[in-house]
Amino acid sequence: SETVGKVLKKGDYVVYESTVYPGVTEDECVPVLEKYSGLAFNKDFYAGYSPERINPGDKEHTVTKIKKVVSGSTPEAAELINGIYSSIIVAGTHLAPSIKVAEAAKVIENAQRDINIAFINELSKIFNHLSIDTAEVLAAAGTKWNFLNFRPGLVGGHCIGVDPYYLAQKAIEVGYHPEIILAGRRLNDGMGEYIAENVLKLMISKKINVSNAKTLVLGITFKENCPDVRNTRVIDIVTTLQSYHMGVDVYDPWANAAEVKHEYGLDILQSLPDERIYDAVILAVAHKQFNADTVKGLCKTTSVIFDVKGLLKKEDVDARL
């Protein structure tokens, strides 16, 4: 906002797209624009908000194919901004009645997904205690037309794993303590440690010496077939295993090694070894390069295979979420 404010001129429109809690555009950003431009809001310049809905790595749902929520600081500004987006977005637009409504719509999109995944993660934990395969339960339940198709797993990245906190913080500021939003965040944030501890239990059950054991984690990005490592929760698996003095290698054909080193202080493998040297292999990210043959060719005769993403067949692994 400061940078934009310095070059803002009369008649300009400033549209924000970043995910924020309701009120940020008008209460936080606009005053900065006014300060650095010397211009008056809704007189000399106008603002809008149209949240980004891009899904990293998704080649099908691209910018023009995703319906765009649009808003403006005045009815006239909203119509003008909507017209610009409408000329580009093939899927169409939805004109929200206010900037705050558009901001709220975006932040709850991500919070809703976070909560839904947290529910499935909790079911996975329950079914693990009951010795029931979660994937089989979901396949059966999914035959009902209105069952929501979510899968257990790690929740990271720069959106879903972060944005619910924005809404929760704003709720606390206005005197309401959110329960479900924060409960979902706590559960999802603990999944990396949960996975690591389950791997450890499996190793002990197979009489594998945990201390100084060698483990391979396949994947470090926050989602499959995408190079983004921001806020990846795979790192929680790695650090938990390392806390038990295990040797942990990480391989990811999509991740930039220098970026991983900078963000997490972790040196990742540039290629996979040709030998069966690992006591445990954890398939953390479902990259297209990974399959059952890849995993099995890396394991010692007595070893543990844990499938976080449900990519492999049940009979090919020791456990999966």
C-alpha positions, -999 to 999 in steps of 0.1 A, spaced: 0 0 0 29 24 8 45 17 -26 12 21 -45 3 52 -25 35 69 -36 24 67 -73 -13 70 -68 -31 97 -88 -66 112 -90 -91 89 -107 -72 57 -99 -87 25 -86 -67 1 -63 -79 -35 -61 -65 -59 -35 -66 -97 -40 -47 -111 -10 -66 -131 16 -73 -110 47 -98 -107 75 -129 -85 70 -120 -48 72 -84 -49 62 -88 -31 28 -108 -2 41 -95 0 77 -58 -8 72 -48 -4 36 -68 27 25 -54 49 53 -19 41 40 -29 49 5 -42 83 17 -12 90 37 14 85 10 -7 99 -19 -22 129 -2 -55 120 -19 -90 115 -4 -106 81 -5 -138 78 -25 -132 113 -38 -98 113 -55 -94 75 -57 -113 43 -51 -107 8 -39 -119 -27 -46 -113 -62 -34 -114 -93 -55 -98 -124 -39 -74 -146 -57 -88 -181 -61 -59 -198 -79 -50 -234 -69 -12 -239 -72 -4 -267 -96 -39 -270 -110 -38 -268 -148 -76 -272 -151 -90 -244 -129 -70 -215 -142 -76 -178 -137 -102 -173 -164 -121 -205 -155 -128 -196 -119 -157 -174 -110 -145 -141 -95 -159 -124 -65 -157 -86 -70 -164 -56 -48 -158 -18 -48 -158 10 -23 -188 27 -39 -215 13 -62 -200 30 -92 -165 17 -84 -179 -18 -79 -195 -17 -114 -164 -4 -131 -142 -30 -114 -167 -57 -121 -167 -47 -158 -129 -50 -161 -129 -85 -145 -159 -96 -166 -140 -88 -197 -114 -114 -187 -131 -140 -166 -149 -166 -188 -165 -182 -158 -182 -149 -148 -182 -127 -117 -202 -123 -85 -206 -87 -75 -205 -86 -37 -225 -58 -19 -194 -46 0 -156 -50 3 -160 -66 37 -184 -92 24 -159 -101 -3 -131 -103 22 -151 -125 45 -161 -148 16 -125 -155 7 -113 -162 42 -141 -186 50 -134 -206 18 -101 -215 32 -112 -219 68 -140 -243 57 -116 -265 38 -93 -266 68 -121 -276 91 -133 -303 67 -98 -318 64 -94 -316 102 -126 -337 106 -113 -364 83 -79 -363 100 -97 -369 133 -116 -398 118 -83 -413 106 -70 -412 141 -102 -429 155 -102 -456 127 -65 -463 134 -74 -472 170 -102 -494 156 -80 -511 130 -102 -498 102 -88 -485 69 -98 -449 65 -97 -450 27 -121 -479 27 -145 -461 50 -144 -430 28 -149 -450 -4 -181 -465 11 -194 -433 26 -186 -415 -7 -213 -435 -25 -239 -411 -9 -246 -382 -32 -240 -354 -7 -210 -368 12 -181 -344 10 -150 -358 -7 -121 -350 16 -90 -371 24 -68 -371 55 -33 -355 53 -10 -327 61 -24 -291 57 3 -266 48 10 -239 23 4 -202 24 -34 -203 23 -53 -230 41 -28 -235 69 -26 -198 76 -58 -179 67 -81 -193 94 -59 -176 120 -67 -142 104 -105 -148 109 -99 -162 144 -78 -132 154 -104 -107 142 -131 -126 160 -111 -124 193 -106 -87 187 -144 -81 186 -151 -103 217 -158 -137 203 -136 -167 209 -138 -191 179 -139 -228 188 -142 -249 157 -118 -228 136 -90 -231 162 -97 -267 170 -93 -276 134 -61 -257 132 -47 -275 163 -56 -309 149 -42 -303 115 -10 -287 128 -3 -318 149 -6 -343 120 31 -343 111 41 -353 146 13 -379 147 25 -395 115 61 -396 127 51 -412 160 31 -439 142 61 -447 121 82 -450 152 56 -474 168 56 -496 136 94 -497 136 95 -508 172 69 -535 165 92 -549 138 121 -547 162 139 -521 142 164 -501 163 150 -466 161 182 -449 173 204 -442 143 179 -459 120 178 -445 84 145 -430 71 135 -415 38 108 -389 34 95 -387 -1 83 -351 -8 88 -318 10 65 -295 -10 31 -286 6 12 -303 -22 17 -327 -51 33 -318 -84 40 -283 -73 74 -267 -63 60 -246 -34 75 -254 0 60 -225 19 47 -236 53 49 -273 44 40 -295 73 62 -323 60 90 -306 80 71 -316 112 76 -353 103 113 -347 97 120 -328 129 100 -353 150 120 -382 136 153 -363 141 144 -357 177 147 -395 182 182 -394 167 172 -410 134 190 -402 102 164 -386 79 169 -381 42 144 -361 21 139 -364 -16 117 -342 -37 120 -339 -75 99 -307 -75 114 -287 -47 143 -262 -51 171 -275 -29 184 -240 -22 149 -228 -11 144 -257 12 178 -250 28 170 -214 32 135 -220 47 142 -250 69 180 -255 71 175 -289 55 197 -304 28 176 -326 5 188 -354 -18 194 -346 -55 187 -382 -65 176 -414 -50 201 -441 -40 203 -474 -60 205 -495 -28 180 -507 -3 193 -487 26 162 -474 45 146 -488 76 115 -467 69 101 -448 39 74 -422 43 55 -412 12 46 -376 23 36 -360 -10 19 -377 -39 42 -365 -67 36 -382 -101 72 -396 -99 64 -417 -69 50 -452 -70 51 -486 -53 82 -497 -72 100 -465 -62 93 -471 -26 99 -508 -24 133 -505 -42 146 -483 -14 136 -504 17 156 -529 36 141 -564 40 127 -555 73 113 -520 71 83 -497 74 64 -480 46 39 -453 56 17 -437 30 5 -403 40 -14 -396 8 -31 -429 1 -12 -432 -32 -2 -468 -28 -23 -500 -25 -32 -511 11 -12 -543 7 19 -525 -4 23 -504 29 24 -510 66 1 -481 73 -16 -451 58 -37 -423 70 
